[in-house]
Amino acid sequence: MGTLKPGILAVAVAIALVGSIIYSGYFLGASASNLGNSGKVTSNATDATDLASDGPERTTGLNAAEALDNATRRLVVQQGTLSSPGPDAGPFQIIDILPAREDGRVYQGTITFTATKPVIVAPLLRYGVAEELLKSEFGDLFVFPGGPQGSLIAPALITPNYGGDVNSDIPMPRTYSASVPFTANGLSIGNLEGEQFLITYSLHATIFRSQLTDDVQSAVGQPEEVNGTKVSIVNGSALLDDTAYDPNPVTIEAGQNVTWVNDDLDPHTVTSGAFGTEEAGEQFNSGYMGPHRTFTQMFEEEGEFEYYCEIHPNMVGTVVVEADAQ
Ligand SMILES: [Cu+2]
């Protein structure tokens, strides 16, 4: 009886990179997007008008060759086998299948894949709320920079139902297969546990112009309170280490608060201890902090307290607590 040697499938995988961009900088905030101060929330009447005309796609800023290319590339068909970025990628293993489109158009299609580990499918959605301060009771979306036209991206994080092992008399490697429809500005596949994986996929998608409908008036609130010594999580901090938190170290007296304010567009955390240690997060942990969010922690005891960011463990800081002066 024919047994399949385990591992043969895995070894035989040719890494045929079909225009693959392994986007290791994904959650590292490598994007240089700058939202400025123009993040007003309005529905975009200009685009609506443009759509209504049903005319040719806008080609502003494109030369003739690019315009032609753009016009002939409205249907995307891709397939290939990709590997996730590898051990240096940080806490997540992410492959950028379709980079988020700068022009704001959306892909509408389906990806079918089989992977060596359970992966999430992340359609990349433009998040139009840039500089607004939102009431926390509405909740936070997971966002990071790099969306179309200077916006943020709020990725949908879809976990397909992979079911159990395939029923077969022949021993086969466990695989994780699914077919997922999507409408989004881009598409990534990832393992958020940091497990490296291989994926073979095919996708087809058509590119459409979208109509913008941002309206979050009811969720816009006041700035959150800083009721302790302020430490800023500085702009671009994902790429910094001991200058990511400012000031660092921060010195307070026993019994006082420190309030961290995320002045960056990337999400961050303020997590006690050192990355990868048993005690990490035991003393305090802000959890996910979106842009503009604050986290306040009181320190009762003297000492030096290390902390770091769980999303970007390169970001580290120290709180120095001195004896109460009185
Ligand atoms: Cu961070």
Residues whose N, C-alpha, C, O or C-beta is under 5 A from the ligand:
A	BS01	CU	P267 H268 T269 C309 I311 H312 M315
